[in-house]
Amino acid sequence: MKLVQLAYLLLAIIGAVGTWWFNLQMDDLSGFFAQVWDTPLSSSLGVDLVVVVLAFYVLMATEGRRQEMPTALLVFLGVLAWLVAVACALPLFLLFRERAIEQRG
């Protein structure tokens, strides 16, 4: 595994563990999305996150097709962005993209 691929893998792990470390400290995860919009600061971060996820979807759709990545993988990563964290799914996408480039090149 190349250094850049290892970096993406480590970032994906940090993104998953880091976000869920704090998520699991919440008393009730059912109010997670409602709490995002509770304050101006959290609303700002919520809008930021939604835009990043949408940009991630555009990137996955265009670059995923360009690199001939499996559709099932792209769907999995898209779902992972919401169920785990975009901080996990985006680095994983970049890891798989690097591997696809390496295989084609």
Secondary structure, 3 states (H helix, E strand, C coil): CCHHHHHHHHHHHHHHHHHHHHHCCCCCHHHHHHHHCCCHHHHHHHHHHHHHHHHHHHHHHHHHHHCCCCHHHHHHHHHHHHHCCHHHHHHHHHHHHHHHHHHHC
